[in-house]
Amino acid sequence: MSSDGSERIARLVEMANDIAAYFEAESDQAVGVEGVRQHLVRFWEPGMRRKLLRYVRDGGGGLKPLAHAAVEALDA
């Protein structure tokens, strides 16, 4: 596989899932979603967030539910 957009998206999905895995221990899902969202806002470049949000809007899969919800919340 070349270093094209699909490879970069796969890496963003992997990183978002790693962040979500940390917040899965949170008993309140809304708090977990907000934790992932805040991490993405604080530590990810805007372009990275836009790519992942576009991927989710296009029906992309592979994200943990917590990560998926946090990415959707980026648009809120």
Short mmCIF file of the C-alpha atoms (twelve columns), coordinates in Angstrom:
data_MODEL
# 
_entry.id   MODEL 
# 
loop_
_atom_site.group_PDB 
_atom_site.id 
_atom_site.type_symbol 
_atom_site.label_atom_id 
_atom_site.label_alt_id 
_atom_site.label_comp_id 
_atom_site.label_asym_id 
_atom_site.label_seq_id 
_atom_site.Cartn_x 
_atom_site.Cartn_y 
_atom_site.Cartn_z 
_atom_site.pdbx_PDB_model_num 
ATOM 1  C CA . MET A 1  0.000   0.000  0.000  1 
ATOM 2  C CA . SER A 2  1.315   3.416  -0.900 1 
ATOM 3  C CA . SER A 3  1.328   6.369  1.459  1 
ATOM 4  C CA . ASP A 4  -1.961  7.655  0.080  1 
ATOM 5  C CA . GLY A 5  -4.979  9.111  1.830  1 
ATOM 6  C CA . SER A 6  -6.390  5.733  2.821  1 
ATOM 7  C CA . GLU A 7  -3.223  4.844  4.720  1 
ATOM 8  C CA . ARG A 8  -3.287  8.191  6.521  1 
ATOM 9  C CA . ILE A 9  -6.960  7.767  7.416  1 
ATOM 10 C CA . ALA A 10 -6.240  4.281  8.749  1 
ATOM 11 C CA . ARG A 11 -3.589  5.791  11.029 1 
ATOM 12 C CA . LEU A 12 -5.996  8.504  12.248 1 
ATOM 13 C CA . VAL A 13 -8.616  5.836  12.984 1 
ATOM 14 C CA . GLU A 14 -6.035  3.816  14.907 1 
ATOM 15 C CA . MET A 15 -4.965  6.833  16.959 1 
ATOM 16 C CA . ALA A 16 -8.569  7.872  17.691 1 
ATOM 17 C CA . ASN A 17 -9.338  4.323  18.825 1 
ATOM 18 C CA . ASP A 18 -6.308  4.375  21.132 1 
ATOM 19 C CA . ILE A 19 -7.588  7.587  22.731 1 
ATOM 20 C CA . ALA A 20 -11.082 6.100  23.050 1 
ATOM 21 C CA . ALA A 21 -9.657  2.976  24.702 1 
ATOM 22 C CA . TYR A 22 -8.254  5.173  27.475 1 
ATOM 23 C CA . PHE A 23 -11.639 6.844  28.065 1 
ATOM 24 C CA . GLU A 24 -13.655 3.604  27.928 1 
ATOM 25 C CA . ALA A 25 -12.965 3.194  31.644 1 
ATOM 26 C CA . GLU A 26 -15.197 6.220  32.268 1 
ATOM 27 C CA . SER A 27 -18.538 5.013  33.646 1 
ATOM 28 C CA . ASP A 28 -20.468 7.932  32.110 1 
ATOM 29 C CA . GLN A 29 -20.346 7.599  28.327 1 
ATOM 30 C CA . ALA A 30 -21.025 11.306 27.789 1 
ATOM 31 C CA . VAL A 31 -17.977 12.153 29.897 1 
ATOM 32 C CA . GLY A 32 -15.916 9.669  27.890 1 
ATOM 33 C CA . VAL A 33 -17.058 11.134 24.578 1 
ATOM 34 C CA . GLU A 34 -16.219 14.623 25.798 1 
ATOM 35 C CA . GLY A 35 -12.803 13.430 26.974 1 
ATOM 36 C CA . VAL A 36 -11.978 12.027 23.546 1 
ATOM 37 C CA . ARG A 37 -13.350 15.134 21.824 1 
ATOM 38 C CA . GLN A 38 -11.304 17.435 24.033 1 
ATOM 39 C CA . HIS A 39 -8.164  15.408 23.390 1 
ATOM 40 C CA . LEU A 40 -8.715  15.699 19.633 1 
ATOM 41 C CA . VAL A 41 -9.257  19.460 19.919 1 
ATOM 42 C CA . ARG A 42 -6.231  20.033 22.150 1 
ATOM 43 C CA . PHE A 43 -3.654  17.783 20.565 1 
ATOM 44 C CA . TRP A 44 -4.616  17.151 16.948 1 
ATOM 45 C CA . GLU A 45 -4.025  19.584 14.123 1 
ATOM 46 C CA . PRO A 46 -7.201  20.976 12.551 1 
ATOM 47 C CA . GLY A 47 -6.446  19.162 9.293  1 
ATOM 48 C CA . MET A 48 -6.298  15.826 11.090 1 
ATOM 49 C CA . ARG A 49 -9.674  16.469 12.722 1 
ATOM 50 C CA . ARG A 50 -11.210 17.549 9.402  1 
ATOM 51 C CA . LYS A 51 -9.957  14.406 7.640  1 
ATOM 52 C CA . LEU A 52 -11.362 12.138 10.323 1 
ATOM 53 C CA . LEU A 53 -14.682 14.000 10.432 1 
ATOM 54 C CA . ARG A 54 -14.967 13.779 6.633  1 
ATOM 55 C CA . TYR A 55 -14.197 10.062 6.851  1 
ATOM 56 C CA . VAL A 56 -16.997 9.561  9.411  1 
ATOM 57 C CA . ARG A 57 -19.456 11.592 7.330  1 
ATOM 58 C CA . ASP A 58 -18.596 9.448  4.305  1 
ATOM 59 C CA . GLY A 59 -19.612 6.350  6.269  1 
ATOM 60 C CA . GLY A 60 -16.125 5.235  7.203  1 
ATOM 61 C CA . GLY A 61 -15.948 2.417  9.689  1 
ATOM 62 C CA . GLY A 62 -13.465 0.976  12.082 1 
ATOM 63 C CA . LEU A 63 -13.873 3.515  14.846 1 
ATOM 64 C CA . LYS A 64 -14.810 2.422  18.346 1 
ATOM 65 C CA . PRO A 65 -18.266 3.773  19.275 1 
ATOM 66 C CA . LEU A 66 -16.742 6.239  21.736 1 
ATOM 67 C CA . ALA A 67 -14.328 7.577  19.111 1 
ATOM 68 C CA . HIS A 68 -17.084 7.756  16.509 1 
ATOM 69 C CA . ALA A 69 -19.319 9.777  18.830 1 
ATOM 70 C CA . ALA A 70 -16.455 12.110 19.737 1 
ATOM 71 C CA . VAL A 71 -15.611 12.763 16.090 1 
ATOM 72 C CA . GLU A 72 -19.268 13.526 15.345 1 
ATOM 73 C CA . ALA A 73 -19.249 15.909 18.323 1 
ATOM 74 C CA . LEU A 74 -16.400 17.853 16.712 1 
ATOM 75 C CA . ASP A 75 -18.946 19.226 14.278 1 
ATOM 76 C CA . ALA A 76 -21.335 20.347 17.011 1 
# 
